[in-house]
Each structure stands twice: as C-alpha cells, then as structure tokens.
Amino acid sequence: MELLSYFVENVDEKSPYFQFKEEIELGWFDFLENSYIPYNKLHVVHPKEAIRKFKDLCQPANSYGTELNCQFTLICFYLYQNNYFIEEFPELLNTPLTLEEFAYGQVRTYLIENKGESPNGVPWQSRRNLINQLSFKVSDSFYLQDQLNETFRIISTRGAQFHTMSDEEKLKEIANMLEFILKKKNKFLSLDTETLYFNYITNDDIISYRKRIQCFRHSSEESLEQRKKLLPSIDFFISYGLTILAPLKLDIS
C-alpha cells in the first residue's frame, strides 16, 4: 500500500489528521528552487512493516526533517485507521504530534516520569530501548459508551482504560462490572431481558456467562486451567460480555 495516496484519499474533516492534509499535499518547500517538492511515496505491505518503520523513524537523532515528519504522520494515520494504539502512549495515534514532539518530547517525559531518568539528561540508549519495546495493539471494534468506559477505569485496580487492558484483564473487569451493576444487598438482580435483549439473552445466559468468566478473577490452579480452555474463544467472550453490559444503566455516584 502506498501511504501518501492512502492518506489523501481517506483523511476527512472529522479526522484528527486533517490538520496535516494541506501540508502533505503541497510537499516541502525548496527555497533554492522557490517551489514545493512532492514528498516521497511510502509503501507498506502489512501493519507489522508500518510498525517497524515507525520505530525506525523514532530513533534518537539531533533533528528530524520535514520528509521524515511526513512519513511519521502517514504511518500514524495508517495505524490509526486500522484501529491500532500504543500501550505506552495510548492517546498518540488519536491526537497526532510531529515526529520531534513525540520522539524527543514525549519519549523523554515518559522515561523521566516512569523510568527514573534524570530531567537533566536522558541517554539516547534509554530512548532507543523504549522505542524498540513499544507495544502496538488493536483496539476493540466494539463501541463503548463514555460512561461505561469511565466505570471500567474506576473499577480497574490500576485505573486503566478498557482498550489498554490485555484480553484476560478485560474479562476480569467485565466480571467485576457485572457484579458491580447487578449485585445489590448480596443478591444478584433478575433483569427484564425481554425489554433489554428481546430475549436473545436471558437471565440464565447471564448467570452462565458470569460463572464461565469467574476464573479470570482468581489465580488458583483450577482457575488457571479453566482460563486455558477459554483462551481460544476469548474474543467472543469479551464481545458477549460487552453486549450484556451495553444496555444496562450505570450508577457510579
């Protein structure tokens, strides 16, 4: 895939990347020629290649030129369009920065705040290590209501956003959320499933589902064995749990 054409054809006014459209279409300005020079085309055949190029671009340097900055923007847009996020910098692809703002500014700040590096000087090797170890993940395609997403963050023992959790942690927090919503005075509520789910999901289905995913809340040998049996279908169990939660009213006051 050629990312320059992909960007121009797919970016729209609602995209956080639209701010870069005019600059990328014009190219970079050559003061000697007194004219704009088109940016070089950039090809990738797979998201893994885009991630590798991303890490190459972000290696420490004394400066980052306009051509490299353009490539950085194109790769970020491509990953953003394919629902990727970076675990260590979960908001980066949604709120794009320049290459220098990220590779120098945010990376240094992260190392100072999270890895104990000195504000007086962050070694290039520390920056390389962080960049090379960045974890790229695909966000859930399931839409989460803002209130539901915020409740996941509150319930999470580490205050994590749902999309940044591992799959097993998601199921643990879905189990916690179901208990948080449905358990009142040590007793689980019976829902009006005909109204909520048109009887496609029943109270018995919800009870069965809760029992199946309880193993993600515990770490006994038996629970670990039960987890292994569910892992091949973990995407289904996550989506099913979110389907159960979607129409439920939340009270986090």
Backbone hydrogen bonds in HBPLUS format (Angstrom, degrees):
<---DONOR---> <-ACCEPTOR-->    atom                        ^
c    i                          cat <-CA-CA->   ^        H-A-AA   ^      H-
h    n   atom  resd res      DA  || num        DHA   H-A  angle D-A-AA Bond
n    s   type  num  typ     dist DA aas  dist angle  dist       angle   num
A0044-VAL N   A0001-MET O   2.90 MM  43  5.29 152.3  1.97 146.3 155.0     1
A0006-TYR N   A0002-GLU O   3.12 MM   4  6.23 155.2  2.19 144.0 151.6     2
A0003-LEU N   A0042-LEU O   2.70 MM  39  5.47 163.0  1.72 173.5 172.0     3
A0007-PHE N   A0003-LEU O   2.90 MM   4  5.93 154.1  1.97 140.7 146.0     4
A0008-VAL N   A0004-LEU O   3.19 MM   4  6.46 171.3  2.19 151.7 152.6     5
A0009-GLU N   A0005-SER O   2.95 MM   4  6.04 157.8  2.00 152.1 158.2     6
A0010-ASN N   A0006-TYR O   3.08 MM   4  6.01 137.5  2.27 140.6 150.2     7
A0010-ASN N   A0007-PHE O   3.23 MM   3  5.37 132.8  2.47  99.2 111.4     8
A0011-VAL N   A0007-PHE O   2.92 MM   4  5.66 159.3  1.97 160.2 160.3     9
A0015-SER N   A0012-ASP O   3.01 MM   3  5.47 155.2  2.07 114.6 122.4    10
A0018-PHE N   A0015-SER O   3.12 MM   3  5.41 168.9  2.13 112.9 116.1    11
A0020-PHE N   A0017-TYR O   3.02 MM   3  5.75 162.7  2.05 120.8 125.8    12
A0021-LYS N   A0018-PHE O   3.03 MM   3  5.20 161.6  2.07 111.5 117.5    13
A0024-ILE N   A0020-PHE O   2.99 MM   4  6.13 163.3  2.02 159.0 164.0    14
A0025-GLU N   A0021-LYS O   2.92 MM   4  6.08 157.9  1.97 155.5 161.6    15
A0026-LEU N   A0022-GLU O   2.95 MM   4  6.12 155.9  2.01 151.0 157.4    16
A0027-GLY N   A0023-GLU O   3.06 MM   4  6.15 159.4  2.10 148.8 153.7    17
A0028-TRP N   A0037-ILE O   2.93 MM   9  5.30 139.2  2.10 159.4 149.6    18
A0037-ILE N   A0028-TRP O   2.70 MM   9  5.30 168.5  1.71 156.5 159.3    19
A0030-ASP N   A0035-SER O   2.82 MM   5  5.52 170.7  1.83 162.8 161.5    20
A0034-ASN N   A0030-ASP O   2.66 MM   4  5.58 120.7  2.00 139.8 158.4    21
A0035-SER N   A0030-ASP O   3.24 MM   5  5.52 149.2  2.34 139.6 145.6    22
A0049-GLU N   A0046-HIS O   2.93 MM   3  5.36 129.3  2.19 111.0 123.7    23
A0050-ALA N   A0046-HIS O   3.20 MM   4  6.64 153.1  2.27 148.6 156.6    24
A0051-ILE N   A0047-PRO O   2.86 MM   4  6.16 154.2  1.93 153.5 160.2    25
A0052-ARG N   A0048-LYS O   3.02 MM   4  6.25 154.2  2.09 141.0 147.9    26
A0053-LYS N   A0049-GLU O   2.95 MM   4  6.21 159.7  1.99 149.8 154.9    27
A0054-PHE N   A0050-ALA O   2.85 MM   4  6.05 151.4  1.94 144.5 153.1    28
A0055-LYS N   A0051-ILE O   3.02 MM   4  6.31 161.4  2.05 151.2 154.3    29
A0056-ASP N   A0052-ARG O   2.99 MM   4  6.27 150.9  2.08 144.8 153.5    30
A0057-LEU N   A0053-LYS O   2.92 MM   4  6.15 160.9  1.96 153.1 157.2    31
A0058-CYS N   A0054-PHE O   3.14 MM   4  6.35 144.3  2.27 144.9 154.4    32
A0059-GLN N   A0056-ASP O   3.40 MM   3  5.67 169.1  2.42 109.1 111.8    33
A0069-ASN N   A0065-GLY O   2.96 MM   4  6.19 154.3  2.03 148.4 156.6    34
A0070-CYS N   A0066-THR O   2.93 MM   4  6.10 150.8  2.02 143.5 150.5    35
A0071-GLN N   A0067-GLU O   3.10 MM   4  6.42 160.1  2.14 147.3 152.0    36
A0072-PHE N   A0068-LEU O   2.93 MM   4  6.17 155.8  1.99 148.3 155.1    37
A0073-THR N   A0069-ASN O   3.01 MM   4  6.28 157.5  2.06 147.2 152.4    38
A0074-LEU N   A0070-CYS O   2.93 MM   4  6.21 161.7  1.96 155.5 160.5    39
A0075-ILE N   A0071-GLN O   2.94 MM   4  6.13 161.1  1.98 151.6 156.2    40
A0076-CYS N   A0072-PHE O   2.95 MM   4  6.12 164.7  1.97 150.9 155.6    41
A0077-PHE N   A0073-THR O   2.91 MM   4  6.07 160.0  1.95 149.6 155.1    42
A0078-TYR N   A0074-LEU O   3.00 MM   4  6.19 158.9  2.04 144.6 150.3    43
A0079-LEU N   A0075-ILE O   2.96 MM   4  6.22 163.8  1.98 155.5 159.1    44
A0080-TYR N   A0076-CYS O   2.82 MM   4  5.95 155.2  1.88 147.7 155.6    45
A0081-GLN N   A0077-PHE O   2.85 MM   4  6.04 158.9  1.89 152.3 157.3    46
A0082-ASN N   A0078-TYR O   3.18 MM   4  6.39 132.4  2.42 135.0 147.0    47
A0082-ASN N   A0079-LEU O   3.14 MM   3  5.05 130.6  2.39  92.4 105.9    48
A0084-TYR N   A0079-LEU O   2.95 MM   5  5.28 166.6  1.97 153.8 151.0    49
A0083-ASN N   A0080-TYR O   3.09 MM   3  5.20 154.9  2.16 113.3 112.4    50
A0139-SER N   A0083-ASN O   2.58 MM  56  5.37 170.1  1.59 174.7 174.5    51
A0085-PHE N   A0137-LYS O   2.78 MM  52  5.51 143.5  1.91 156.4 166.1    52
A0137-LYS N   A0085-PHE O   2.90 MM  52  5.51 169.4  1.91 165.3 168.9    53
A0089-PHE N   A0086-ILE O   3.03 MM   3  5.14 128.4  2.31 101.7 116.1    54
A0087-GLU N   A0135-SER O   2.82 MM  48  5.48 167.1  1.84 169.9 169.3    55
A0092-LEU N   A0089-PHE O   3.12 MM   3  5.66 160.9  2.16 121.1 126.8    56
A0094-ASN N   A0091-GLU O   3.17 MM   3  5.33 131.6  2.41 102.8 115.9    57
A0095-THR N   A0091-GLU O   2.90 MM   4  5.97 138.0  2.08 154.7 167.2    58
A0095-THR N   A0092-LEU O   3.22 MM   3  5.19 131.2  2.47  95.7 108.4    59
A0102-PHE N   A0098-THR O   3.10 MM   4  6.38 151.9  2.18 149.0 155.8    60
A0103-ALA N   A0099-LEU O   2.74 MM   4  5.76 154.8  1.81 161.2 163.7    61
A0104-TYR N   A0100-GLU O   3.01 MM   4  5.32 150.9  2.10 130.6 138.2    62
A0105-GLY N   A0100-GLU O   3.32 MM   5  6.80 158.6  2.37 152.1 158.0    63
A0106-GLN N   A0101-GLU O   2.92 MM   5  6.40 152.8  1.99 146.6 154.7    64
A0107-VAL N   A0102-PHE O   3.03 MM   5  6.17 152.4  2.10 170.1 171.4    65
A0108-ARG N   A0104-TYR O   3.19 MM   4  5.95 156.1  2.25 134.1 141.2    66
A0109-THR N   A0105-GLY O   3.04 MM   4  6.22 164.5  2.06 151.5 156.4    67
A0110-TYR N   A0106-GLN O   2.89 MM   4  6.03 159.5  1.93 149.3 154.6    68
A0111-LEU N   A0107-VAL O   3.07 MM   4  6.30 161.2  2.11 149.5 154.0    69
A0112-ILE N   A0108-ARG O   2.95 MM   4  6.19 152.1  2.03 151.1 159.1    70
A0113-GLU N   A0109-THR O   2.91 MM   4  6.05 164.1  1.93 153.3 157.4    71
A0114-ASN N   A0110-TYR O   2.78 MM   4  5.67 150.5  1.86 148.9 156.8    72
A0115-LYS N   A0111-LEU O   2.97 MM   4  4.78 142.2  2.12 116.1 125.5    73
A0117-GLU N   A0111-LEU O   3.19 MM   6  5.70 171.9  2.20 133.5 131.0    74
A0121-GLY N   A0118-SER O   3.12 MM   3  5.63 166.0  2.14 114.7 119.0    75
A0126-SER N   A0123-PRO O   3.11 MM   3  5.36 126.1  2.42 101.2 114.0    76
A0127-ARG N   A0123-PRO O   3.27 MM   4  6.71 153.9  2.35 146.8 153.7    77
A0128-ARG N   A0124-TRP O   2.84 MM   4  6.17 157.5  1.89 154.2 161.0    78
A0129-ASN N   A0125-GLN O   2.90 MM   4  6.09 164.7  1.92 148.1 152.2    79
A0130-LEU N   A0126-SER O   3.08 MM   4  6.28 161.1  2.12 145.9 150.3    80
A0131-ILE N   A0127-ARG O   2.99 MM   4  6.17 173.3  1.99 155.3 157.2    81
A0132-ASN N   A0128-ARG O   2.88 MM   4  6.02 169.4  1.89 159.4 162.4    82
A0133-GLN N   A0129-ASN O   3.12 MM   4  6.17 133.3  2.35 137.8 149.1    83
A0133-GLN N   A0130-LEU O   3.12 MM   3  5.20 133.3  2.34  98.2 111.1    84
A0134-LEU N   A0131-ILE O   3.30 MM   3  5.39 167.3  2.32 106.2 110.0    85
A0149-ASN N   A0145-GLN O   2.88 MM   4  6.13 165.6  1.90 160.6 164.8    86
A0150-GLU N   A0146-ASP O   2.89 MM   4  6.09 156.4  1.95 148.6 155.1    87
A0151-THR N   A0147-GLN O   2.95 MM   4  6.14 149.5  2.04 142.2 150.4    88
A0152-PHE N   A0148-LEU O   2.99 MM   4  6.29 154.4  2.05 150.2 156.7    89
A0153-ARG N   A0149-ASN O   3.15 MM   4  6.46 151.0  2.24 141.2 148.8    90
A0154-ILE N   A0150-GLU O   2.99 MM   4  6.32 151.7  2.07 146.4 153.8    91
A0155-ILE N   A0151-THR O   2.91 MM   4  6.08 163.7  1.94 154.9 158.7    92
A0156-SER N   A0152-PHE O   2.91 MM   4  5.93 151.1  2.00 145.9 153.8    93
A0159-GLY N   A0156-SER O   3.18 MM   3  4.97 169.1  2.19 103.1 105.7    94
A0164-THR N   A0161-GLN O   3.07 MM   3  5.56 152.4  2.15 113.2 121.6    95
A0165-MET N   A0162-PHE O   3.11 MM   3  5.51 165.2  2.13 115.7 120.4    96
A0170-LYS N   A0166-SER O   2.92 MM   4  6.21 149.8  2.02 150.3 159.1    97
A0171-LEU N   A0167-ASP O   3.21 MM   4  6.57 155.7  2.27 148.0 152.6    98
A0172-LYS N   A0168-GLU O   3.07 MM   4  6.34 154.2  2.14 143.7 151.1    99
A0173-GLU N   A0169-GLU O   2.90 MM   4  6.17 159.9  1.94 152.5 157.1   100
A0174-ILE N   A0170-LYS O   2.82 MM   4  6.05 144.1  1.95 145.6 156.4   101
A0175-ALA N   A0171-LEU O   2.99 MM   4  6.16 158.2  2.03 145.7 150.8   102
A0176-ASN N   A0172-LYS O   2.99 MM   4  6.32 153.6  2.06 142.4 150.2   103
A0177-MET N   A0173-GLU O   2.78 MM   4  5.90 151.7  1.86 140.1 148.3   104
A0178-LEU N   A0174-ILE O   2.92 MM   4  6.16 160.4  1.96 150.7 154.9   105
A0179-GLU N   A0175-ALA O   3.17 MM   4  6.39 158.5  2.21 145.4 150.8   106
A0180-PHE N   A0176-ASN O   2.85 MM   4  6.05 154.5  1.91 145.9 154.0   107
A0181-ILE N   A0177-MET O   2.92 MM   4  6.15 153.1  1.99 153.0 158.8   108
A0182-LEU N   A0178-LEU O   2.86 MM   4  5.78 164.4  1.88 148.2 153.6   109
A0183-LYS N   A0179-GLU O   2.96 MM   4  5.17 154.4  2.03 134.3 138.8   110
A0189-LEU N   A0182-LEU O   2.83 MM   7  5.31 155.1  1.89 142.3 149.8   111
A0184-LYS N   A0187-LYS O   2.82 MM   3  5.35 158.5  1.87 156.4 149.1   112
A0187-LYS N   A0184-LYS O   3.11 MM   3  5.35 144.5  2.24 103.6 113.9   113
A0196-LEU N   A0192-ASP O   3.05 MM   4  6.27 169.6  2.06 155.0 158.4   114
A0197-TYR N   A0193-THR O   2.81 MM   4  5.21 154.6  1.88 127.9 136.6   115
A0199-ASN N   A0193-THR O   3.18 MM   6  5.47 169.9  2.19 126.9 124.0   116
A0198-PHE N   A0194-GLU O   2.99 MM   4  4.27 125.4  2.30 111.7 117.6   117
A0200-TYR N   A0197-TYR O   2.92 MM   3  5.57 169.2  1.93 124.6 127.2   118
A0206-ILE N   A0202-THR O   3.07 MM   4  6.44 153.3  2.15 147.5 154.2   119
A0207-ILE N   A0203-ASN O   2.92 MM   4  6.19 160.1  1.96 150.7 155.9   120
A0208-SER N   A0204-ASP O   2.91 MM   4  6.07 163.5  1.94 147.9 152.6   121
A0209-TYR N   A0205-ASP O   2.86 MM   4  6.04 155.5  1.92 145.2 152.4   122
A0210-ARG N   A0206-ILE O   2.90 MM   4  6.11 165.0  1.92 152.1 155.6   123
A0211-LYS N   A0207-ILE O   3.08 MM   4  6.32 158.8  2.13 149.3 154.6   124
A0212-ARG N   A0208-SER O   3.03 MM   4  6.26 151.2  2.11 145.1 153.1   125
A0213-ILE N   A0209-TYR O   3.13 MM   4  6.43 149.8  2.23 154.5 161.3   126
A0216-PHE N   A0213-ILE O   3.09 MM   3  5.79 161.4  2.13 118.9 123.7   127
A0217-ARG N   A0214-GLN O   2.89 MM   3  5.46 163.6  1.91 119.8 125.2   128
A0218-HIS N   A0215-CYS O   3.39 MM   3  5.38 160.3  2.43  99.5 105.2   129
A0224-LEU N   A0220-SER O   2.97 MM   4  6.27 158.4  2.02 155.4 161.1   130
A0225-GLU N   A0221-GLU O   3.09 MM   4  6.33 151.1  2.17 144.6 151.9   131
A0226-GLN N   A0222-GLU O   3.01 MM   4  6.31 152.2  2.09 146.1 154.0   132
A0227-ARG N   A0223-SER O   2.91 MM   4  6.19 151.2  1.99 148.5 156.4   133
A0228-LYS N   A0224-LEU O   3.20 MM   4  6.47 157.2  2.25 143.5 148.1   134
A0230-LEU N   A0227-ARG O   2.91 MM   3  5.21 132.2  2.14 105.1 118.6   135
A0231-LEU N   A0227-ARG O   3.02 MM   4  6.19 135.8  2.22 154.6 167.8   136
A0233-SER N   A0230-LEU O   2.94 MM   3  5.60 145.6  2.07 121.6 131.3   137
A0234-ILE N   A0231-LEU O   3.12 MM   3  4.82 163.6  2.15 114.2 111.4   138
A0236-PHE N   A0233-SER O   3.08 MM   3  5.45 121.0  2.45 106.3 120.1   139
A0237-PHE N   A0233-SER O   3.17 MM   4  6.54 159.9  2.21 153.9 159.6   140
A0238-ILE N   A0234-ILE O   2.98 MM   4  6.21 153.8  2.05 150.9 157.6   141
A0239-SER N   A0235-ASP O   3.04 MM   4  6.23 169.9  2.05 150.0 152.7   142
A0240-TYR N   A0236-PHE O   2.80 MM   4  5.95 158.9  1.85 154.4 161.1   143
A0241-GLY N   A0237-PHE O   3.02 MM   4  6.06 156.9  2.07 138.6 144.6   144
A0242-LEU N   A0238-ILE O   3.02 MM   4  6.30 158.2  2.07 151.7 157.4   145
A0243-THR N   A0239-SER O   2.94 MM   4  6.14 143.4  2.08 141.2 151.5   146
A0244-ILE N   A0240-TYR O   3.05 MM   4  6.39 150.3  2.14 146.3 153.5   147
A0245-LEU N   A0241-GLY O   3.04 MM   4  6.32 156.5  2.09 146.2 152.6   148
A0246-ALA N   A0242-LEU O   2.90 MM   4  5.89 145.4  2.02 144.2 152.4   149
A0248-LEU N   A0245-LEU O   3.01 MM   3  5.47 155.3  2.07 121.1 129.0   150
